[in-house]
Amino acid sequence: MKYTVEKLLPNELRPGMILAQNLVIDNVKLLVTGAKLTQKMIDKIISLQPFMDVYVYKALEKGALAERPTEVYNKDSYKYANLSETRRVQAQKLEKSVDDFTKEMKGVFKCISIDEKIDVDDVRKYSKTIIEEFGDYDYDLLIKNLLFDKGVDEYLYSHSINVSILSSMIGKWMGIEGRELLLLTYSALLHDIGKTVIDQKVLNKPSALTKKEFDEIKKHSEYGYKIVKKSQFLDPSVGMGVLMHHERIDGSGYPLGLKGDKIHKFAKIIAVADEFDAMTSNKVYSSKKSPFLCLEELQSVAWNQLDGDVCAAFLKHLTTVYTGEYVRLNNGKVGKIVKLDMFNISKPLINVEEEFMDLKTRSDLYIEELL
């Protein structure tokens, strides 16, 4: 069935119609594209803005309701809807920069996979870009960009960049600066470099891995360490971060089963960034989760597997970044985050349809998506 988009006044809307554009009133996104209108929603729109333009999908076949056509719906068209024009331009510029950066890193990683040699000048250049160029953007724009959908075929490259950006941010929040911050960023950018020498069919296998295949993938940190160690111009701390980023402070990690202070500081920071980005990304074998559920999961393992100081710095600043953002609940309603509780991150106080709602008191509601 083919569809078109129709512009209607609120009093022309009917239950069952599907929104073709986010409904924004007084800079608040009330409904998102794809929402099916109910009479209650229509009455609310009429009471707030009786003469606004509302865009809905219309089936070209006579008498058919305009159900959302997947070939027309483009979520990317609306991901900047909550930003001012100035910040929208900044966000679009940032996204293009990161996309271009990802393409360049793809070439760098492919070269390393061929001869297992690192061009230190490339690593230095790209790390400075992360610290200096991307560092000029507000943290909330950076975090939003990291959470945008990326193609699963680009996961290794976008993940490496995301983890290096997150690690650099965490490092700054923890007071790391100068040469040490640059070395941390080197290490984070290269943390998964060992995966370039693993059979890509195994690495990108969509079905369950065999024990042999999983054991091979777990060796990527050792492979990466050997590649880094070959470069006499890289500080030993870079290799330590690469080797140990899957170690856990309770000794449950790999490849060495190290505990506590035996794990290098860089590796502890990269571990938190790596876990968060992996949770919030689409991969060939799993779909991403809500960033709020991810933060809660991160918090639940923070005190026995991940470094508590690193997690505390990360969670504290993320709660600030997300305050004021819009979210979609599992019931389809959109709300604005008013206050985040660091100890119950997935259940913030939000403003929904001009009413305050504390999700800690609502076991039936949870945040499905950050808008």
C-alpha positions as CSV (number, residue, x, y, z in Angstrom):
1,M,0.0,0.0,0.0
2,K,1.3,3.5,-0.9
3,Y,1.0,6.5,1.4
4,T,1.2,10.3,1.3
5,V,1.5,12.9,4.1
6,E,-1.4,15.1,4.8
7,K,-1.6,18.4,6.8
8,L,-4.6,18.7,9.0
9,L,-5.9,21.1,11.7
10,P,-6.5,19.5,15.1
11,N,-10.3,19.4,14.7
12,E,-9.8,17.4,11.5
13,L,-7.9,14.6,13.3
14,R,-9.5,11.2,13.9
15,P,-8.6,8.3,16.2
16,G,-6.4,5.8,14.5
17,M,-4.5,8.3,12.4
18,I,-0.7,8.0,12.5
19,L,1.6,11.0,13.0
20,A,4.0,11.7,10.2
21,Q,6.0,14.3,12.1
22,N,6.9,14.9,15.8
23,L,4.2,17.0,17.5
24,V,6.0,19.8,19.3
25,I,4.2,22.5,21.3
26,D,6.0,25.3,23.1
27,N,9.3,23.5,22.5
28,V,8.1,20.3,24.2
29,K,7.8,17.2,22.1
30,L,4.4,15.8,23.1
31,L,4.1,12.9,20.6
32,V,6.7,11.2,18.3
33,T,6.4,10.3,14.7
34,G,4.6,7.0,14.3
35,A,2.2,7.5,17.3
36,K,-1.3,6.4,16.7
37,L,-3.8,9.1,17.7
38,T,-6.5,8.5,20.3
39,Q,-9.4,10.8,21.0
40,K,-7.8,11.8,24.3
41,M,-4.7,12.9,22.4
42,I,-6.7,14.8,19.9
43,D,-8.6,16.6,22.6
44,K,-5.3,17.6,24.3
45,I,-3.9,19.0,21.0
46,I,-7.1,21.0,20.4
47,S,-7.0,22.4,23.9
48,L,-3.3,23.5,23.5
49,Q,-3.0,24.6,19.9
50,P,-6.4,24.5,18.0
51,F,-4.9,26.0,14.8
52,M,-1.5,24.3,14.5
53,D,-0.6,22.1,11.5
54,V,-0.5,18.4,12.3
55,Y,1.0,16.0,9.7
56,V,-0.4,12.5,9.4
57,Y,0.1,9.5,7.1
58,K,-2.7,9.0,4.6
59,A,-3.2,5.7,2.7
60,L,-3.9,6.4,-1.0
61,E,-6.5,3.6,-1.1
62,K,-9.9,5.0,-0.3
63,G,-11.1,4.1,3.2
64,A,-7.8,2.8,4.5
65,L,-6.4,4.1,7.7
66,A,-2.9,5.6,7.5
67,E,-0.8,3.0,9.3
68,R,2.8,4.0,9.6
69,P,4.6,3.1,6.4
70,T,8.2,1.9,7.2
71,E,9.4,3.0,3.8
72,V,8.4,6.6,4.5
73,Y,9.3,6.8,8.2
74,N,12.9,8.0,8.8
75,K,13.8,8.4,12.4
76,D,17.0,10.2,11.6
77,S,15.0,13.2,10.3
78,Y,13.8,13.9,13.9
79,K,16.7,13.1,16.1
80,Y,17.6,16.8,16.5
81,A,14.0,18.0,17.0
82,N,14.6,19.0,20.7
83,L,17.6,21.2,19.9
84,S,17.7,24.9,19.1
85,E,18.7,25.8,15.6
86,T,22.2,26.8,16.7
87,R,22.7,23.5,18.6
88,R,21.2,21.5,15.8
89,V,23.8,22.9,13.4
90,Q,26.5,22.0,16.0
91,A,25.1,18.5,16.4
92,Q,24.9,17.9,12.6
93,K,28.5,19.1,12.2
94,L,29.6,16.8,15.0
95,E,27.9,13.8,13.5
96,K,29.5,14.4,10.1
97,S,32.9,14.8,11.8
98,V,32.5,11.5,13.7
99,D,31.2,9.8,10.5
100,D,34.2,11.0,8.5
101,F,36.5,10.1,11.4
102,T,35.0,6.5,11.4
103,K,35.8,6.1,7.7
104,E,39.4,7.2,8.3
105,M,39.8,4.8,11.2
106,K,38.4,2.0,9.1
107,G,41.3,2.5,6.7
108,V,43.8,2.7,9.6
109,F,42.5,-0.6,11.1
110,K,42.6,-2.4,7.7
111,C,46.2,-1.4,7.3
112,I,47.0,-2.8,10.7
113,S,45.2,-6.0,9.9
114,I,47.5,-6.5,6.9
115,D,51.0,-6.1,8.5
116,E,50.1,-5.8,12.2
117,K,52.0,-2.5,12.4
118,I,50.7,0.7,14.0
119,D,51.4,4.1,12.4
120,V,52.1,6.1,15.6
121,D,51.6,9.4,13.7
122,D,48.1,8.3,12.8
123,V,47.3,7.4,16.4
124,R,48.7,10.6,17.7
125,K,46.8,12.7,15.1
126,Y,43.4,11.0,15.8
127,S,43.8,11.1,19.5
128,K,44.5,14.8,19.4
129,T,41.4,15.2,17.3
130,I,39.3,13.4,20.0
131,I,40.7,15.5,22.8
132,E,40.9,18.9,21.1
133,E,38.3,19.0,18.3
134,F,35.6,16.8,19.8
135,G,36.4,18.1,23.2
136,D,35.2,21.5,22.1
137,Y,31.6,20.2,22.0
138,D,29.3,20.1,25.0
139,Y,29.2,16.7,26.7
140,D,25.5,16.2,26.0
141,L,26.0,16.6,22.2
142,L,28.9,14.1,22.3
143,I,26.8,11.6,24.3
144,K,23.9,12.0,22.0
145,N,26.1,11.3,19.0
146,L,27.5,8.2,20.6
147,L,23.9,6.9,21.1
148,F,22.8,7.4,17.5
149,D,22.2,4.2,15.5
150,K,25.3,3.0,13.7
151,G,25.5,0.2,11.1
152,V,26.5,-3.1,12.6
153,D,29.1,-3.5,9.8
154,E,30.8,-0.4,11.1
155,Y,30.7,-1.5,14.8
156,L,34.4,-2.2,15.3
157,Y,35.4,1.2,14.1
158,S,32.6,3.3,15.6
159,H,33.0,1.4,18.9
160,S,36.7,2.2,19.0
161,I,36.0,5.8,18.4
162,N,33.1,5.9,20.9
163,V,35.2,4.2,23.6
164,S,38.1,6.6,23.0
165,I,35.8,9.7,23.3
166,L,34.1,8.3,26.4
167,S,37.5,7.4,28.0
168,S,38.8,10.8,27.3
169,M,35.8,12.4,28.9
170,I,36.0,10.2,32.0
171,G,39.8,10.9,32.2
172,K,39.1,14.7,32.2
173,W,36.3,14.2,34.8
174,M,38.9,12.4,37.0
175,G,41.5,15.1,36.7
176,I,43.7,13.4,34.1
177,E,45.3,15.9,31.7
178,G,48.2,16.6,29.4
179,R,50.4,13.7,28.2
180,E,48.7,11.2,30.4
181,L,45.3,12.0,28.9
182,L,46.7,11.7,25.4
183,L,48.2,8.2,26.3
184,L,44.8,7.2,27.8
185,T,43.1,8.2,24.5
186,Y,45.8,6.2,22.5
187,S,45.0,3.2,24.5
188,A,41.3,3.5,24.2
189,L,41.4,4.1,20.5
190,L,43.5,0.9,20.1
191,H,41.8,-1.2,22.8
192,D,40.1,-3.6,20.3
193,I,42.9,-3.5,17.6
194,G,43.5,-7.2,18.3
195,K,40.1,-8.0,16.6
196,T,41.6,-7.0,13.3
197,V,43.5,-10.3,13.2
198,I,40.6,-12.5,14.2
199,D,38.6,-14.3,11.5
200,Q,35.9,-11.8,10.6
201,K,33.3,-14.6,10.1
202,V,33.8,-15.5,13.7
203,L,33.9,-11.9,14.9
204,N,30.6,-11.0,13.1
205,K,28.8,-14.3,13.6
206,P,25.1,-13.5,14.3
207,S,24.4,-16.9,15.9
208,A,25.7,-18.3,19.2
209,L,29.5,-18.8,19.3
210,T,31.0,-22.2,20.1
211,K,33.4,-22.3,23.1
212,K,36.3,-22.5,20.7
213,E,35.1,-19.4,18.9
214,F,34.5,-17.5,22.1
215,D,37.9,-18.4,23.4
216,E,39.4,-17.1,20.2
217,I,37.6,-13.8,20.5
218,K,38.7,-13.4,24.1
219,K,42.3,-13.5,22.9
220,H,41.8,-10.1,21.1
221,S,43.3,-8.2,24.1
222,E,46.4,-10.3,23.9
223,Y,46.7,-9.9,20.2
224,G,46.2,-6.2,20.5
225,Y,48.9,-6.0,23.2
226,K,51.4,-7.8,20.9
227,I,50.6,-5.4,18.1
228,V,51.1,-2.3,20.3
229,K,54.3,-3.8,21.9
230,K,55.8,-4.0,18.4
231,S,55.8,-0.2,18.2
232,Q,58.8,1.1,20.1
233,F,57.4,4.6,20.0
234,L,54.3,3.9,22.1
235,D,54.5,4.3,25.9
236,P,54.1,0.9,27.8
237,S,51.0,2.3,29.5
238,V,49.1,2.2,26.1
239,G,49.8,-1.6,25.9
240,M,48.7,-2.1,29.5
241,G,45.3,-0.5,28.8
242,V,44.8,-2.7,25.7
243,L,45.9,-5.9,27.4
244,M,43.8,-5.4,30.6
245,H,40.6,-3.7,29.5
246,H,38.6,-6.9,30.1
247,E,40.1,-7.5,33.6
248,R,37.7,-7.1,36.5
249,I,38.6,-6.0,40.0
250,D,37.2,-9.2,41.5
251,G,39.4,-11.3,39.4
252,S,36.7,-12.6,37.1
253,G,38.1,-10.9,33.9
254,Y,40.6,-12.0,31.3
255,P,43.2,-12.7,30.0
256,L,45.2,-12.7,33.3
257,G,42.5,-12.8,36.0
258,L,44.0,-9.8,37.7
259,K,42.4,-8.1,40.7
260,G,42.1,-4.6,42.2
261,D,45.2,-2.4,42.0
262,K,47.0,-4.9,39.8
263,I,44.9,-3.6,36.9
264,H,46.3,-0.5,35.1
265,K,44.4,2.7,35.6
266,F,43.8,3.1,31.8
267,A,42.3,-0.3,31.6
268,K,39.8,0.5,34.4
269,I,38.6,3.6,32.6
270,I,38.4,1.9,29.2
271,A,36.5,-1.0,30.8
272,V,33.6,1.3,31.9
273,A,33.5,3.1,28.5
274,D,33.7,-0.2,26.7
275,E,30.8,-1.7,28.7
276,F,28.6,1.3,28.3
277,D,29.1,1.7,24.5
278,A,28.7,-2.1,23.9
279,M,25.4,-2.1,25.8
280,T,24.0,1.0,23.9
281,S,25.1,-0.2,20.4
282,N,23.5,-2.5,17.8
283,K,25.7,-5.5,17.1
284,V,25.3,-8.5,14.8
285,Y,24.4,-10.7,17.7
286,S,22.3,-8.3,19.9
287,S,20.3,-5.1,19.8
288,K,21.1,-2.0,21.9
289,K,19.4,-1.3,25.2
290,S,18.0,1.9,26.7
291,P,21.0,4.0,28.0
292,F,19.2,4.3,31.3
293,L,19.0,0.5,31.8
294,C,22.6,0.3,30.7
295,L,23.7,2.8,33.4
296,E,21.7,0.9,35.9
297,E,23.4,-2.4,34.9
298,L,26.7,-0.6,35.0
299,Q,26.0,0.6,38.5
300,S,25.0,-2.9,39.6
301,V,28.4,-4.4,38.7
302,A,30.4,-1.3,39.6
303,W,31.4,-2.2,43.1
304,N,32.6,-5.7,42.5
305,Q,33.8,-5.9,38.9
306,L,34.4,-2.3,37.7
307,D,36.4,0.4,39.5
308,G,34.1,2.3,41.9
309,D,35.9,5.7,41.4
310,V,35.7,5.5,37.6
311,C,32.0,4.5,37.7
312,A,31.1,7.2,40.2
313,A,32.7,9.9,38.0
314,F,31.0,8.5,34.9
315,L,27.5,8.2,36.5
316,K,27.7,11.5,38.2
317,H,28.3,13.4,35.0
318,L,25.9,11.3,32.9
319,T,23.1,12.3,35.3
320,T,23.9,15.9,34.6
321,V,24.0,15.3,30.8
322,Y,20.6,13.6,30.7
323,T,18.7,16.1,32.9
324,G,16.4,18.1,30.6
325,E,16.4,15.5,27.8
326,Y,13.2,14.0,26.4
327,V,12.4,10.3,26.6
328,R,9.7,8.0,25.3
329,L,8.1,5.7,27.9
330,N,6.9,2.1,27.2
331,N,3.3,3.4,27.0
332,G,4.2,5.7,24.1
333,K,4.1,9.0,26.0
334,V,7.0,11.5,25.9
335,G,8.4,13.2,28.9
336,K,11.2,15.5,29.9
337,I,13.7,14.5,32.6
338,V,13.5,16.9,35.5
339,K,15.8,15.1,38.0
340,L,17.9,12.0,38.0
341,D,18.7,9.9,41.0
342,M,22.2,8.6,40.8
343,F,21.2,5.6,42.9
344,N,18.1,4.8,40.7
345,I,19.1,6.0,37.3
346,S,16.4,4.3,35.2
347,K,13.6,5.8,37.3
348,P,13.9,9.6,37.1
349,L,11.4,12.3,37.9
350,I,9.9,13.4,34.5
351,N,7.4,15.9,33.3
352,V,4.7,14.3,31.1
353,E,1.9,16.3,29.6
354,E,2.5,19.1,32.2
355,E,2.4,16.7,35.1
356,F,5.3,15.5,37.2
357,M,5.7,11.7,37.4
358,D,8.2,9.9,39.6
359,L,9.0,6.7,37.9
360,K,10.3,5.2,41.1
361,T,6.6,5.0,42.2
362,R,5.5,3.4,38.9
363,S,6.4,-0.2,38.4
364,D,4.4,-0.3,35.2
365,L,6.4,2.4,33.4
366,Y,10.0,2.5,32.2
367,I,12.0,4.6,29.8
368,E,12.2,2.9,26.4
369,E,14.2,5.4,24.4
370,L,16.1,8.6,24.7
371,L,14.9,11.1,22.1
